[in-house]
Amino acid sequence: MISVAKAKNLVLKNTTLFGTVKLPLEEAVGLVLAKDIYALNDVPSFTNSAMDGYAVKSKQTKAATEDNPLALKLIGSVKAGSFAKQILKGKETIKIMTGAPLPQGADSVVTKEETFEENGKVLIKKEVQPGENIRFQGEEIKKGNLALKKFMVLNPAALGFLATVGIKLVKVFKPPIITIITTGDELVTSNKKLVFGKIFDSNSISLKAALRECGIDAVNTLKSPDDFTSLKRNLSKAIRNSDMVLISGGILVGDYDYVKRILKSLSVQQIFWKVAQKPGKPLYFGKKGKTMVFGIPGNPAACLVVFYEYIRPVILKSMGKKEISLPTIQGKLSKTLKKNQNLSCFWRGKLNGNSHPPTVTISEKQGSHMLQTFAWGDCLVLGPENISEIKKNSLVEVHLLPWRNKL
């Protein structure tokens, strides 16, 4: 049995990138750039108007005021998506809409609010300077310049920006192919009738949802009975076709807990089994080639603790992300807690962010089979090993769950 710190170190030490893939921009949100991106065109790609108004030669507006407006001849108009064929000369102007190319001969735009039309003339009520109300070609970025750097997480704004610089496909680190295997004759899916002795399968639902939070939408799910042959067949297929296999249940030493024996027979190298923690003590981690295999406790709360503390960081690291662990803050304990000094504890808790540091309340129901307190809570509170009691009002390490807004 190893410590939490050593277990976390081992899983991250054995985490690799699973290659790259080119995707359309609309499919790449939340993924990580696998190479630097350079602009294929200037942005803006042409000099254009920043406002609705009138394109002018700025020197023709000199000394214009509201009391003494200057008259210019209106010779045309231009809207976004088209361009003016006329060239401004002397005391002339062209009506222009936001985003339309600046006509030749113009060097500024007078806003519509600073003008009025009268008998085919436009009266200018304000002097403008060269470049006023203009967006210049390449002012945001020039063709060939660095647009976004490798390892950037692609948010909606980044994807929109890539579209403006002419990028259609983007190379990103490939999300891992993941298979979830739930074991147990007692499990039934939620669309089946619950009979005595059976329980609904919650782990596959929770794990798939947690994976979706990580940006993993395509997940293979297999349900396996407590039968050696069936489980071995499913595990062999999953290891062969996946980057990561998550096995829920069957990792203990009961009469029907076959997982460890099967993994050994399939030449999976065991890196560790059992971590000095509660819940989640019987955590298994192994590898076959690049495929990572996690044996996760079948109890629902223990399953999720293991996911958020160990598996989520592995997934995010394999996708090229830098911020991989749950955000950590200090919280003030609302009551005294006792624990086994030989084990680290992860308690489900809820933060009150109105105080500084925030107070964290630990639920009374901390059974590893209980999910309600996970649903109610928004954090995991670490009780370190080698201590048996943490006093009320002590500062504790608090891991914020993804659905908790950062304080």
C-alpha positions as a printed Julia matrix, in Angstrom:
407×3 Matrix{Float64}:
   0.0     0.0     0.0
   1.42    3.38   -1.02
   0.74    6.98   -0.02
  -1.55    9.37   -1.89
   1.41   11.53   -2.9
   3.35    8.57   -4.32
   0.3     7.22   -6.16
  -0.37   10.6    -7.78
   3.29   10.89   -8.76
   3.28    7.43  -10.35
   0.15    7.96  -12.46
   1.42   11.3   -13.79
   4.93    9.93  -14.38
   3.39    7.23  -16.56
   1.12    9.59  -18.51
   1.95   10.26  -22.16
   0.39   12.22  -24.99
  -1.73   10.06  -27.29
  -0.79   11.78  -30.54
  -2.35   14.6   -32.52
  -5.31   15.02  -34.83
  -6.49   17.71  -37.26
 -10.03   18.89  -36.6
 -12.4    21.52  -38.0
 -12.49   24.59  -35.76
 -16.01   23.91  -34.54
 -14.91   20.52  -33.15
 -11.81   21.76  -31.31
 -13.23   23.76  -28.38
 -11.5    22.88  -25.1
  -8.69   21.0   -26.85
  -5.01   22.02  -26.85
  -3.0    23.32  -29.79
  -0.27   20.89  -30.87
   1.69   23.47  -32.9
   2.17   27.22  -33.23
  -0.33   28.88  -35.58
   0.67   31.71  -37.94
  -1.72   34.11  -39.64
  -2.48   33.31  -43.28
  -3.74   36.85  -43.91
  -3.77   40.33  -42.4
  -6.51   41.08  -39.87
  -8.33   43.18  -40.85
  -7.58   42.1   -44.4
  -8.38   45.61  -45.69
  -8.69   49.07  -44.18
 -12.34   49.67  -43.26
 -14.71   51.91  -41.37
 -15.2    51.42  -37.63
 -18.48   53.4   -37.68
 -21.49   54.26  -39.79
 -20.84   57.68  -41.26
 -19.1    59.43  -44.15
 -15.66   58.76  -45.63
 -13.75   62.01  -46.08
 -10.37   63.59  -46.63
  -9.66   64.84  -43.12
  -8.16   68.12  -44.32
 -11.51   69.0   -45.9
 -13.1    69.05  -42.42
 -10.7    71.59  -40.92
 -12.45   74.13  -38.69
 -15.85   72.4   -39.02
 -18.1    73.01  -36.01
 -21.77   72.61  -35.16
 -22.28   76.35  -35.58
 -20.23   76.47  -38.78
 -20.64   73.12  -40.59
 -18.74   72.44  -43.79
 -20.59   71.14  -46.86
 -19.28   68.2   -48.89
 -20.76   66.73  -52.07
 -22.24   63.24  -51.61
 -21.07   61.09  -54.55
 -22.11   57.6   -53.44
 -22.42   55.02  -50.69
 -20.78   51.75  -49.73
 -21.88   48.95  -47.4
 -20.05   46.04  -45.8
 -19.32   43.33  -48.36
 -18.95   45.75  -51.27
 -16.54   48.53  -52.23
 -16.75   52.02  -53.66
 -15.61   52.48  -57.27
 -15.36   56.26  -56.93
 -12.19   58.02  -55.84
 -12.69   60.95  -53.48
 -11.55   64.29  -54.84
 -11.68   67.68  -53.21
 -14.78   68.47  -51.21
 -16.52   65.14  -51.72
 -17.74   62.37  -49.42
 -19.08   58.81  -49.65
 -21.61   57.41  -47.22
 -20.09   54.33  -45.53
 -21.31   51.56  -43.25
 -19.38   49.82  -40.46
 -16.98   47.24  -41.9
 -17.06   48.58  -45.46
 -13.69   49.15  -47.2
 -12.44   52.71  -46.99
 -12.8    54.36  -50.42
  -9.7    55.5   -52.28
  -8.77   59.07  -51.46
 -10.37   58.97  -47.97
  -8.3    58.89  -44.78
 -10.96   59.12  -42.07
 -14.66   58.75  -41.29
 -17.02   61.3   -39.75
 -19.68   59.55  -37.69
 -23.29   59.84  -38.75
 -24.11   61.69  -35.5
 -21.74   64.52  -36.46
 -23.42   65.18  -39.83
 -26.7    65.88  -41.57
 -27.73   65.72  -45.23
 -29.29   68.63  -47.06
 -29.98   69.03  -50.79
 -27.47   66.41  -51.9
 -24.83   67.79  -49.6
 -23.48   66.42  -46.35
 -22.82   69.02  -43.67
 -19.95   68.12  -41.37
 -20.27   69.44  -37.8
 -16.92   68.24  -36.48
 -13.3    68.3   -37.63
 -11.69   64.83  -37.82
  -8.06   63.78  -37.77
  -6.35   61.39  -40.22
  -7.18   57.79  -39.29
 -10.16   58.68  -37.11
 -12.84   55.94  -36.97
 -10.73   53.69  -39.19
  -9.63   50.06  -38.75
  -6.34   49.7   -40.58
  -5.33   46.63  -42.56
  -3.24   44.32  -40.36
  -3.65   46.41  -37.19
  -4.63   43.29  -35.19
  -2.15   40.92  -36.81
  -0.01   40.82  -39.95
   0.14   37.87  -42.33
   2.89   35.48  -41.21
   2.94   36.64  -37.59
   2.37   34.24  -34.68
  -1.36   34.01  -33.99
  -1.59   31.41  -31.17
   1.1    29.39  -29.4
   1.37   25.64  -28.97
  -0.26   24.28  -25.77
  -2.95   26.98  -25.71
  -6.39   25.67  -24.7
  -8.79   26.57  -27.5
 -11.64   28.64  -26.09
 -14.46   30.06  -28.27
 -12.63   33.37  -28.78
  -9.45   31.57  -29.87
 -11.38   29.51  -32.43
 -13.08   32.63  -33.79
  -9.68   34.32  -34.06
  -8.24   31.35  -35.96
 -11.12   31.65  -38.41
 -10.27   35.33  -39.0
  -6.63   34.5   -39.81
  -7.68   31.93  -42.41
  -7.35   28.65  -40.5
  -9.84   25.9   -41.39
  -8.31   22.84  -39.69
  -6.33   22.92  -36.46
  -3.85   20.36  -35.11
  -4.62   19.48  -31.49
  -3.52   16.86  -29.01
  -5.85   13.9   -29.41
  -8.25   13.19  -26.55
  -7.72    9.65  -25.25
  -9.98    6.82  -26.39
 -11.56    5.61  -23.15
 -13.5     2.48  -22.31
 -15.53    2.13  -19.1
 -16.2    -1.4   -17.88
 -18.66   -1.84  -15.04
 -18.62   -5.23  -13.31
 -21.15   -6.93  -11.1
 -24.12   -9.28  -11.48
 -26.05   -6.97   -9.15
 -26.05   -4.04  -11.59
 -28.99   -3.15  -13.8
 -29.41   -0.18  -16.14
 -31.9     2.54  -15.3
 -34.31    1.43  -18.04
 -34.79   -1.97  -16.38
 -37.1    -2.83  -13.52
 -35.34   -2.97  -10.15
 -35.87   -6.31   -8.44
 -34.78   -7.46   -5.0
 -31.02   -7.95   -4.73
 -30.22   -5.67   -7.69
 -29.04   -2.03   -7.76
 -29.03    0.56  -10.5
 -25.67    1.17  -12.21
 -24.68    4.73  -11.3
 -20.93    4.56  -11.92
 -21.12    4.41  -15.71
 -23.43    7.45  -15.65
 -21.2     9.44  -13.25
 -17.98    8.53  -15.05
 -19.33    9.38  -18.51
 -20.56   12.73  -17.21
 -17.2    13.43  -15.52
 -15.4    12.54  -18.75
 -17.64   14.93  -20.66
 -16.51   17.68  -18.26
 -12.97   16.89  -19.43
 -13.95   17.23  -23.08
 -14.27   13.47  -23.74
 -17.59   12.85  -25.5
 -16.92    9.54  -27.25
 -16.71    6.88  -24.55
 -17.07    3.11  -24.97
 -19.12    1.5   -22.2
 -19.21   -2.21  -21.45
 -21.13   -4.03  -18.71
 -19.59   -7.3   -17.64
 -21.05   -9.96  -15.34
 -19.02  -11.52  -12.53
 -17.83  -14.22  -14.88
 -14.12  -14.83  -15.53
 -14.43  -15.65  -19.22
 -16.77  -12.77  -20.1
 -14.73  -10.25  -18.12
 -11.45  -11.41  -19.68
 -12.94  -11.12  -23.16
 -14.21   -7.59  -22.45
 -10.94   -6.47  -20.85
  -8.84   -7.88  -23.68
 -10.95   -6.01  -26.25
 -10.9    -2.76  -24.24
  -7.11   -2.8   -23.73
  -6.57   -3.53  -27.41
  -8.82   -0.68  -28.63
  -8.37    2.02  -25.98
  -5.82    4.49  -24.67
  -7.32    4.23  -21.2
  -9.52    1.62  -19.52
 -11.54    2.38  -16.39
 -12.79   -0.76  -14.6
 -15.43   -0.11  -11.98
 -15.61   -2.84   -9.35
 -14.13   -6.33   -9.12
 -10.76   -5.08   -7.86
 -10.95   -6.45   -4.31
 -10.16  -10.02   -3.23
 -13.64  -11.51   -3.04
 -14.7   -14.82   -4.57
 -15.93  -13.02   -7.7
 -13.33  -10.24   -7.92
 -11.37  -11.41  -10.95
  -9.96   -8.15  -12.31
  -6.38   -8.38  -10.98
  -5.96  -12.01  -12.06
  -7.26  -11.26  -15.52
  -5.07   -8.17  -15.97
  -2.02  -10.21  -15.02
  -2.96  -12.92  -17.52
  -3.26  -10.21  -20.2
   0.32   -9.02  -19.47
  -0.77   -5.72  -17.94
   2.12   -4.42  -15.81
   0.86   -3.57  -12.32
   2.35   -0.28  -11.14
   0.46   -0.19   -7.83
  -2.56   -1.63   -6.07
  -4.02   -0.07   -2.91
  -3.5     3.48   -1.72
  -3.5     4.55    1.93
  -6.69    6.6     1.58
 -10.37    6.59    2.4
 -12.42    6.25    0.31
 -10.73    4.54   -2.64
  -8.22    2.31   -0.91
  -8.33   -0.58   -3.46
  -7.19    1.6    -6.41
  -5.29   -0.3    -9.11
  -3.08    1.24  -11.79
  -1.24   -0.61  -14.54
  -0.11   -0.31  -18.16
   0.17   -2.44  -21.25
   2.22   -0.57  -23.82
   0.73    2.93  -23.83
  -2.68    1.79  -22.62
  -3.37    2.9   -19.05
  -5.59    0.69  -16.89
  -7.35    1.88  -13.73
  -9.18   -0.49  -11.43
 -11.64    1.7    -9.54
 -13.64    0.82   -6.42
 -17.24   -0.05   -7.2
 -18.7     2.09   -4.4
 -20.07    5.21   -6.16
 -18.53    7.91   -3.94
 -15.15    6.16   -3.88
 -15.34    5.84   -7.66
 -15.74    9.6    -8.1
 -13.08   10.51   -5.53
 -10.6     8.36   -7.43
 -11.67    9.91  -10.72
 -11.24   13.52   -9.61
  -8.03   13.0    -7.63
  -6.2    10.65  -10.02
  -7.84   10.01  -13.38
  -8.95   13.53  -14.31
  -5.38   14.91  -13.97
  -4.09   12.04  -16.14
  -6.66   12.75  -18.86
  -5.95   16.49  -18.89
  -2.19   15.94  -18.99
  -2.56   13.44  -21.86
  -4.44   16.17  -23.77
  -1.56   18.62  -23.36
  -3.12   20.75  -20.63
  -1.0    22.39  -17.94
  -3.63   23.02  -15.25
  -4.59   19.45  -14.45
  -5.33   19.15  -10.73
  -8.45   20.4    -8.99
  -8.0    24.04   -7.87
  -6.84   24.1    -4.25
  -7.61   26.67   -1.55
  -7.47   26.85    2.25
 -10.73   26.48    4.15
 -11.71   26.72    7.8
 -13.22   23.54    9.21
 -16.72   23.93   10.67
 -16.33   21.08   13.18
 -13.72   18.75   14.66
 -13.08   15.6    12.6
 -11.5    12.3    13.61
  -9.8     9.86   11.25
  -7.51    6.85   10.97
  -4.01    8.3    11.24
  -2.64    5.68    8.85
  -4.86    6.87    6.0
  -5.42   10.09    4.09
  -9.09   11.03    3.92
 -11.09   12.8     1.24
 -14.26   14.16    2.83
 -17.1    15.57    0.74
 -17.8    19.13    1.8
 -19.52   22.39    0.96
 -17.94   25.82    1.08
 -19.41   29.02    2.46
 -17.6    31.64    0.41
 -18.86   34.61    2.45
 -16.0    34.36    4.96
 -12.25   34.63    4.42
 -10.95   32.04    4.5
 -14.21   30.32    3.6
 -15.77   27.9     6.06
 -16.11   24.32    4.83
 -18.88   22.08    6.15
 -18.42   18.31    6.08
 -21.51   16.19    5.54
 -22.51   13.7     8.22
 -22.94   10.94    5.62
 -19.48   10.03    4.32
 -20.07    6.39    3.37
 -18.21    5.38    0.22
 -21.51    4.1    -1.21
 -23.31    7.44   -0.75
 -23.56    9.86   -3.7
 -26.01   12.37   -2.25
 -23.3    14.21   -0.34
 -21.22   14.4    -3.52
 -24.19   15.95   -5.34
 -24.83   18.35   -2.45
 -21.17   19.3    -2.0
 -18.76   21.3    -4.09
 -15.35   20.24   -2.78
 -13.17   17.48   -1.39
 -11.4    18.17    1.89
  -8.07   16.45    2.45
  -7.37   14.92    5.83
  -3.62   14.14    5.7
  -2.11   10.86    6.89
  -0.25   10.66   10.22
  -2.87   12.68   12.1
  -5.96   11.33   13.87
  -7.89   14.55   14.58
  -8.4    17.95   12.98
  -9.84   20.59   15.3
 -12.72   22.91   14.51
 -11.58   26.17   12.83
  -8.34   24.55   11.66
  -7.23   25.43    8.13
  -7.54   22.48    5.76
  -6.69   21.81    2.13
  -9.8    22.09   -0.03
 -10.0    20.76   -3.6
 -12.68   22.55   -5.61
 -14.83   20.28   -7.76
 -15.43   21.4   -11.38
 -18.96   22.58  -10.7
 -17.79   24.92   -7.94
 -17.25   28.48   -9.12
 -13.82   29.72   -8.15
 -13.89   32.08   -5.19
